[in-house]
Amino acid sequence: MQCPLCQQDNRPGAKFCEACATPLSRTCPNCGTQVSATAKFCSECAHSLGVEPAAPRFGSPESYTPKHLAERILTSKSALEGERKQVTVLFADLKGSMELLADRDPEEARKLLDPVLDHMMEAVHHYEGTVNQVMGDGIMALFGAPLAFEDHAVRACYAALRMQETIRRSAQVVRTQHGVEPRIRVGLNSGEVVVRSIGSDLRMDYSAVGQTTHVAARMEQLASAGTILVSPATRRLVGDLFDLNSLGTIPVKGLADPLEVFELTGAGRTRSRLHASISRGLSTFVGRTSEMEQIRHALGSVANGRGEIVAVVGEAGVGKSRLCWEFTRAHRPPGWRLVESVSASHGKASAYLPVIELLKDYFAIDGRDSWSAIGATVARQLASLGGGLEPFAPAL
């Protein structure tokens, strides 16, 4: 029996593909006899089974890649092919999928599995990653290829957290409808790949350098349900931006030496690489006298009742963030309140993210607070402003 998704030849009577776990058979609604995935009539009672099933939803990357990402990939296709890329590889799958699906009708199994895959892929696409393979009950995704990103490891970590969160939120509905609770496991590793070619259907041929994908797959296989495991290579790239707990050194199949494995548990309190450097201690700040004087002049205008905006422009790494940080700490008049927001390239997919970050800082909201705690904090802060805002913002 041939799988309609991956074309794998399976034994007669198999319910699921041995290679990708795609359901291979259906049940006749008239007599209950098991029939093949492509049958048009029941072999037992000749009941019509309708038209031939549609092509698999996840047959090619073209079928599940958002249009805006697909256009960017195809537009820069010629420049991407043959390039060596620094990437982060993500593997995710439904833990214990064979046990969950074994005794279910194939159509019911697909109704259970497809939403899980949808959540996984939505999280990847939200952070502009590319789902390179859909493997029955899981996916493989790349961040940094074919679309190059400096913060590919950060994007992959946020995507892993997002897919775990969305799966957890939908678990109650799935438990009510199907009597089971789906849980996924995720593995991440960073390294080099070479993009060989990209087809018109977005299918990408690539080769990994230095066992990049192998280690990512092993991280996933070592992870327990509901967890995310990260390799040392990814840990070095994300620094202190996430909460990572070391699980110690663990032997990894295929590698001569054991690896220190980390569990990713959430986004850290550190909001940028500058803040991470601050927590470790900064070197002495020298120079930038003229720039400091220009900002001080603008601050003097503000003190006299005239609003000002100062834009600091320069090449990456010249010290724009450090300049702003030093000024706000050294020259802020007493009694003034400082409210900060941080923009990030991976935040483009989140509408109004800099404004949201600004409000979080103003209300002193920790992202790990409960909804009730956040509501109480906002209400308390608004009450402290008095009634002067009501004519302008009555909803407050």
Backbone torsions as a table, in degrees:
resi	resn	phi	psi	omega
1	MET	NA	123.5	-174.9
2	GLN	-92.7	134.0	178.7
3	CYS	-71.0	130.0	179.6
4	PRO	-70.4	-15.4	-178.2
5	LEU	-92.5	-54.0	-174.8
6	CYS	-109.5	-1.9	177.7
7	GLN	69.0	15.4	177.3
8	GLN	-67.7	136.2	174.8
9	ASP	-83.0	124.3	-178.7
10	ASN	-116.5	164.7	179.9
11	ARG	-66.4	151.2	177.0
12	PRO	-58.7	135.8	178.3
13	GLY	86.3	-0.2	179.8
14	ALA	-65.8	139.1	-179.9
15	LYS	-86.3	-32.4	-177.9
16	PHE	-132.3	151.0	179.1
17	CYS	-66.1	135.5	-179.4
18	GLU	-71.0	-19.6	-176.8
19	ALA	-95.3	-37.2	-173.6
20	CYS	-132.4	3.3	176.0
21	ALA	67.6	16.5	175.6
22	THR	-69.5	133.7	177.2
23	PRO	-58.6	135.5	-175.7
24	LEU	-107.1	-13.6	-174.6
25	SER	-137.5	164.7	177.2
26	ARG	-129.9	172.8	178.1
27	THR	-115.0	134.4	177.7
28	CYS	-65.1	126.4	-178.7
29	PRO	-69.3	-15.1	-177.3
30	ASN	-88.3	-47.4	-175.0
31	CYS	-120.3	-7.5	177.9
32	GLY	83.5	3.6	179.6
33	THR	-70.1	141.9	177.9
34	GLN	-76.1	132.5	-179.6
35	VAL	-126.9	164.1	-177.3
36	SER	-72.7	166.5	-177.5
37	ALA	-66.5	-23.5	-176.8
38	THR	-107.9	4.2	-176.7
39	ALA	-64.9	138.7	176.9
40	LYS	-99.5	-23.2	177.8
41	PHE	-136.1	148.7	178.5
42	CYS	-71.1	133.1	-179.3
43	SER	-74.6	-11.6	-178.5
44	GLU	-97.3	-44.6	-174.9
45	CYS	-123.8	3.0	177.6
46	ALA	65.1	17.8	178.3
47	HIS	-67.8	136.8	-180.0
48	SER	-69.2	133.0	179.9
49	LEU	-103.7	11.9	176.4
50	GLY	84.0	-168.2	-176.7
51	VAL	-72.5	162.7	179.1
52	GLU	-60.9	137.0	-177.4
53	PRO	-55.4	148.9	178.4
54	ALA	-67.4	164.0	178.7
55	ALA	-60.3	147.4	-179.4
56	PRO	-53.4	142.2	-177.2
57	ARG	-61.4	-34.6	-173.2
58	PHE	-111.1	39.9	-175.3
59	GLY	-68.3	-36.5	179.8
60	SER	-146.7	156.9	179.7
61	PRO	-55.7	-29.4	179.9
62	GLU	-60.6	-30.7	-175.3
63	SER	-77.5	-19.4	-176.8
64	TYR	-126.8	0.4	178.0
65	THR	-86.8	127.8	178.5
66	PRO	-55.2	146.8	-173.7
67	LYS	-58.2	-42.3	-176.1
68	HIS	-65.5	-33.7	177.0
69	LEU	-73.6	-40.8	179.4
70	ALA	-59.4	-41.8	-179.3
71	GLU	-64.4	-40.7	179.3
72	ARG	-65.6	-38.6	179.9
73	ILE	-66.4	-48.0	-177.2
74	LEU	-69.7	-32.4	179.3
75	THR	-64.1	-39.5	-178.5
76	SER	-102.4	20.0	-174.8
77	LYS	-55.6	-48.6	-175.7
78	SER	-63.7	-34.4	-179.8
79	ALA	-75.6	-22.3	-175.4
80	LEU	-84.4	-32.6	-172.0
81	GLU	-68.1	135.5	178.9
82	GLY	84.0	1.2	-177.4
83	GLU	-89.9	147.8	172.0
84	ARG	-89.9	126.6	-173.8
85	LYS	-123.1	141.9	168.1
86	GLN	-86.4	122.3	-174.1
87	VAL	-136.9	167.7	165.8
88	THR	-118.6	128.6	-178.5
89	VAL	-100.7	133.2	179.4
90	LEU	-119.3	127.8	170.2
91	PHE	-115.4	135.9	176.9
92	ALA	-143.2	141.0	175.1
93	ASP	-149.9	166.3	178.3
94	LEU	-81.4	113.2	-177.4
95	LYS	-65.6	128.9	179.2
96	GLY	69.0	33.6	-174.7
97	SER	-64.1	-37.5	-177.9
98	MET	-64.2	-38.4	178.3
99	GLU	-68.1	-37.7	-180.0
100	LEU	-67.9	-34.8	-171.3
101	LEU	-100.9	-13.2	-168.7
102	ALA	-56.8	-44.6	-174.1
103	ASP	-99.7	17.8	-176.5
104	ARG	-105.4	150.9	171.4
105	ASP	-59.3	139.6	-177.9
106	PRO	-54.5	-36.9	179.7
107	GLU	-68.4	-39.0	177.1
108	GLU	-67.2	-38.0	178.1
109	ALA	-62.9	-40.0	179.6
110	ARG	-67.2	-37.1	177.3
111	LYS	-64.6	-28.6	178.2
112	LEU	-80.4	-39.0	-172.8
113	LEU	-82.2	-40.4	-174.4
114	ASP	-58.5	-44.7	178.6
115	PRO	-61.7	-33.4	177.5
116	VAL	-64.4	-45.8	177.5
117	LEU	-62.9	-38.9	178.2
118	ASP	-59.9	-44.5	179.5
119	HIS	-62.7	-42.6	179.3
120	MET	-60.0	-49.0	-175.6
121	MET	-69.5	-36.1	177.7
122	GLU	-60.9	-41.0	179.9
123	ALA	-65.1	-41.3	178.6
124	VAL	-63.7	-48.4	-177.4
125	HIS	-68.1	-29.1	179.1
126	HIS	-59.4	-35.1	179.8
127	TYR	-104.8	23.7	171.5
128	GLU	62.2	29.6	170.4
129	GLY	-82.4	173.0	-179.4
130	THR	-120.6	122.7	174.4
131	VAL	-79.5	110.0	-174.4
132	ASN	-88.6	-31.3	-179.8
133	GLN	-144.5	142.1	168.5
134	VAL	-113.9	118.6	-170.3
135	MET	-115.7	65.4	176.5
136	GLY	72.6	-79.6	-177.4
137	ASP	-112.3	15.3	-178.3
138	GLY	-161.5	-179.6	-178.0
139	ILE	-136.2	159.3	166.6
140	MET	-120.7	131.5	-177.5
141	ALA	-132.5	151.9	177.4
142	LEU	-118.9	137.3	171.8
143	PHE	-118.6	120.2	-176.2
144	GLY	110.1	-8.9	175.2
145	ALA	-154.1	139.0	-0.3
146	PRO	-73.8	-16.6	177.3
147	LEU	-88.5	121.9	-175.2
148	ALA	-82.1	134.9	176.8
149	PHE	-138.1	135.4	176.8
150	GLU	-64.5	-34.7	-175.8
151	ASP	-103.3	40.2	-175.5
152	HIS	-59.6	-36.4	-179.8
153	ALA	-68.9	-38.9	178.0
154	VAL	-63.7	-44.3	178.6
155	ARG	-60.5	-42.8	-179.1
156	ALA	-63.3	-39.9	179.3
157	CYS	-65.9	-43.7	177.5
158	TYR	-62.8	-39.1	178.9
159	ALA	-64.0	-41.7	178.8
160	ALA	-62.2	-42.9	178.2
161	LEU	-65.2	-39.6	-178.8
162	ARG	-64.9	-42.8	-178.3
163	MET	-69.1	-35.9	176.3
164	GLN	-64.0	-41.4	-179.0
165	GLU	-65.8	-43.6	-179.2
166	THR	-68.0	-35.7	176.6
167	ILE	-65.3	-41.8	178.4
168	ARG	-62.8	-41.8	-178.7
169	ARG	-65.9	-33.3	-177.4
170	SER	-88.1	-5.6	-174.8
171	ALA	-62.4	-36.1	-179.1
172	GLN	-62.0	-43.7	179.0
173	VAL	-63.8	-45.1	-179.7
174	VAL	-64.1	-39.5	179.4
175	ARG	-63.6	-38.1	178.8
176	THR	-68.2	-41.6	-174.8
177	GLN	-81.1	-36.9	-171.9
178	HIS	-120.1	-7.7	178.2
179	GLY	76.5	13.1	178.1
180	VAL	-133.6	162.7	178.9
181	GLU	-121.3	105.2	-179.8
182	PRO	-68.5	138.8	176.1
183	ARG	-137.6	139.1	-176.6
184	ILE	-114.5	161.3	174.1
185	ARG	-125.8	148.7	-173.3
186	VAL	-135.5	141.1	175.4
187	GLY	-129.5	141.9	-177.9
188	LEU	-130.9	142.0	171.5
189	ASN	-151.1	150.0	-179.1
190	SER	-118.4	146.7	180.0
191	GLY	173.8	-160.4	-176.4
192	GLU	-103.3	145.7	168.3
193	VAL	-135.7	158.4	174.0
194	VAL	-114.6	120.2	179.0
195	VAL	-79.1	112.6	-177.7
196	ARG	-79.4	-53.8	-178.9
197	SER	-158.9	159.1	177.4
198	ILE	-128.6	120.4	-178.5
199	GLY	-78.0	167.9	179.0
200	SER	-65.7	-20.5	176.0
201	ASP	-91.5	11.9	178.0
202	LEU	75.5	2.5	177.8
203	ARG	-68.2	128.7	-172.5
204	MET	-109.8	129.8	173.8
205	ASP	-99.6	125.4	-177.0
206	TYR	-146.0	164.1	172.9
207	SER	-127.8	137.8	-179.9
208	ALA	-83.0	148.4	177.9
209	VAL	-113.2	128.0	176.8
210	GLY	67.4	37.5	175.5
211	GLN	59.4	35.3	-177.1
212	THR	-57.5	-52.6	-177.5
213	THR	-73.8	-31.9	-179.0
214	HIS	-60.3	-46.0	-178.6
215	VAL	-67.7	-38.0	177.7
216	ALA	-61.5	-43.0	178.6
217	ALA	-63.6	-37.9	178.8
218	ARG	-67.6	-36.8	177.1
219	MET	-59.7	-42.5	179.3
220	GLU	-64.1	-44.0	-177.1
221	GLN	-67.5	-28.5	177.8
222	LEU	-78.9	-21.1	-176.0
223	ALA	-71.9	143.6	173.0
224	SER	-90.1	169.5	-176.7
225	ALA	-58.3	133.6	177.1
226	GLY	82.8	9.3	-177.2
227	THR	-121.3	165.8	178.8
228	ILE	-129.0	123.6	177.9
229	LEU	-110.3	141.4	-173.3
230	VAL	-126.7	139.1	179.2
231	SER	-81.0	165.3	177.2
232	PRO	-60.3	-33.0	-179.5
233	ALA	-63.3	-42.6	178.2
234	THR	-71.3	-38.2	178.8
235	ARG	-58.0	-41.1	-179.4
236	ARG	-65.3	-34.5	-176.5
237	LEU	-76.1	-33.0	-175.8
238	VAL	-90.6	-13.1	175.5
239	GLY	56.8	-129.0	-176.0
240	ASP	-100.3	16.8	-177.3
241	LEU	-76.9	-12.2	-178.8
242	PHE	-134.5	158.6	174.5
243	ASP	-85.4	113.8	-177.4
244	LEU	-127.0	125.2	179.5
245	ASN	-105.7	126.0	179.0
246	SER	-71.9	131.9	176.2
247	LEU	-100.1	8.7	-178.7
248	GLY	85.4	-178.6	178.5
249	THR	-82.7	134.1	-176.7
250	ILE	-129.6	132.2	175.5
251	PRO	-61.9	134.4	179.6
252	VAL	-117.7	124.4	-178.1
253	LYS	-57.8	130.3	179.3
254	GLY	95.7	-10.1	179.4
255	LEU	-114.0	141.3	-177.9
256	ALA	-69.4	-38.8	-176.6
257	ASP	-111.0	146.7	176.8
258	PRO	-67.5	156.8	179.1
259	LEU	-112.7	146.0	169.7
260	GLU	-79.0	121.9	-175.1
261	VAL	-106.9	140.4	-178.2
262	PHE	-119.7	141.2	173.8
263	GLU	-98.8	125.1	177.5
264	LEU	-85.4	118.9	-175.7
265	THR	-111.6	-14.2	179.4
266	GLY	168.7	173.1	175.0
267	ALA	-74.6	139.8	-178.3
268	GLY	-79.7	173.4	177.1
269	ARG	-75.2	-21.9	178.2
270	THR	-69.4	130.1	-172.1
271	ARG	-101.4	-15.8	-179.1
272	SER	-156.0	170.5	178.6
273	ARG	-66.0	-31.3	176.7
274	LEU	-62.9	-46.0	179.9
275	HIS	-63.3	-33.7	176.4
276	ALA	-65.5	-40.6	178.0
277	SER	-65.8	-38.0	179.5
278	ILE	-61.5	-41.8	-179.0
279	SER	-64.5	-26.4	179.0
280	ARG	-90.4	-15.3	-178.8
281	GLY	108.3	130.5	-177.3
282	LEU	-101.5	154.3	173.1
283	SER	-75.5	169.2	-178.8
284	THR	-65.4	136.0	179.4
285	PHE	-88.5	124.4	-179.0
286	VAL	-131.3	155.0	175.5
287	GLY	79.0	-159.5	-179.9
288	ARG	60.2	32.9	-176.8
289	THR	-64.8	-45.9	-177.6
290	SER	-66.5	-38.5	178.8
291	GLU	-65.1	-42.0	178.4
292	MET	-61.3	-39.5	-178.4
293	GLU	-66.0	-38.4	178.0
294	GLN	-63.8	-41.4	179.7
295	ILE	-69.7	-37.3	177.7
296	ARG	-62.8	-37.7	178.5
297	HIS	-62.8	-43.2	177.7
298	ALA	-63.9	-38.3	179.3
299	LEU	-64.1	-36.9	177.6
300	GLY	-63.4	-37.5	176.8
301	SER	-64.3	-39.2	179.2
302	VAL	-64.6	-41.5	179.5
303	ALA	-61.3	-26.2	178.1
304	ASN	-92.2	10.1	173.6
305	GLY	95.2	10.8	179.3
306	ARG	-112.1	119.6	-179.8
307	GLY	-66.1	146.1	-178.9
308	GLU	-137.4	150.9	171.0
309	ILE	-126.4	130.3	177.4
310	VAL	-116.6	123.8	175.8
311	ALA	-104.3	129.2	178.5
312	VAL	-108.4	115.3	-173.2
313	VAL	-120.3	137.7	178.4
314	GLY	-179.8	169.6	178.4
315	GLU	-64.4	157.1	178.5
316	ALA	-60.3	133.4	175.0
317	GLY	88.8	1.8	-178.0
318	VAL	-83.4	-10.6	174.9
319	GLY	110.3	27.5	179.8
320	LYS	-63.1	-48.7	-178.2
321	SER	-64.4	-39.3	-179.2
322	ARG	-65.8	-39.2	178.4
323	LEU	-59.3	-48.4	-179.1
324	CYS	-63.7	-41.4	-178.8
325	TRP	-63.7	-44.9	-179.2
326	GLU	-63.3	-41.3	-178.4
327	PHE	-65.7	-46.0	-176.3
328	THR	-66.3	-26.6	-179.9
329	ARG	-87.1	-29.8	-173.1
330	ALA	-98.2	-23.9	-169.5
331	HIS	-124.2	8.3	-179.1
332	ARG	-73.6	127.4	177.9
333	PRO	-62.0	146.8	179.5
334	PRO	-61.6	140.2	178.9
335	GLY	90.4	-10.1	177.3
336	TRP	-83.5	145.8	178.9
337	ARG	-101.7	134.7	179.2
338	LEU	-103.8	125.3	176.8
339	VAL	-122.8	126.9	-173.9
340	GLU	-117.7	151.5	172.4
341	SER	-141.1	150.4	-177.9
342	VAL	-124.1	130.8	173.8
343	SER	-98.4	148.9	178.5
344	ALA	-141.2	147.8	-177.5
345	SER	-61.8	-34.1	-179.6
346	HIS	-74.0	-8.1	-179.5
347	GLY	-85.3	0.2	-179.1
348	LYS	-60.5	-28.1	-177.8
349	ALA	-78.9	-10.5	-179.2
350	SER	-105.9	112.8	-177.2
351	ALA	-60.5	136.3	175.2
352	TYR	60.1	26.8	-175.8
353	LEU	-57.3	-44.1	178.2
354	PRO	-61.4	-35.9	178.4
355	VAL	-68.8	-40.8	178.2
356	ILE	-61.1	-44.1	178.9
357	GLU	-63.9	-37.1	178.1
358	LEU	-62.3	-45.4	-180.0
359	LEU	-67.1	-37.8	177.2
360	LYS	-60.8	-40.3	179.8
361	ASP	-69.0	-41.0	-179.7
362	TYR	-62.9	-43.2	-178.0
363	PHE	-88.7	0.7	-179.6
364	ALA	55.9	50.7	-178.1
365	ILE	-96.2	127.9	173.1
366	ASP	-92.8	131.2	-177.6
367	GLY	-59.7	-18.0	-179.8
368	ARG	-94.0	2.2	176.2
369	ASP	-70.0	154.8	175.8
370	SER	-73.7	162.2	178.9
371	TRP	-60.2	-38.1	-179.2
372	SER	-67.4	-38.6	178.7
373	ALA	-67.2	-39.5	178.2
374	ILE	-64.2	-44.1	179.3
375	GLY	-60.0	-42.2	179.6
376	ALA	-65.8	-39.5	179.4
377	THR	-63.7	-45.9	-179.5
378	VAL	-63.5	-44.3	-179.2
379	ALA	-62.1	-41.3	-179.4
380	ARG	-65.8	-41.1	-178.9
381	GLN	-68.7	-40.9	179.1
382	LEU	-65.3	-38.1	179.4
383	ALA	-63.4	-31.6	-178.2
384	SER	-71.6	-16.4	179.7
385	LEU	-78.5	-13.8	-178.9
386	GLY	81.0	-170.6	-174.9
387	GLY	-92.6	3.7	-175.1
388	GLY	-63.6	-22.8	-177.3
389	LEU	-85.8	-13.2	-172.5
390	GLU	-58.5	-40.3	178.4
391	PRO	-62.8	-28.2	-176.6
392	PHE	-92.8	-33.1	-177.6
393	ALA	-137.9	74.1	-175.1
394	PRO	-61.0	-23.3	-179.3
395	ALA	-65.4	-22.0	177.7
396	LEU	-68.0	NA	NA
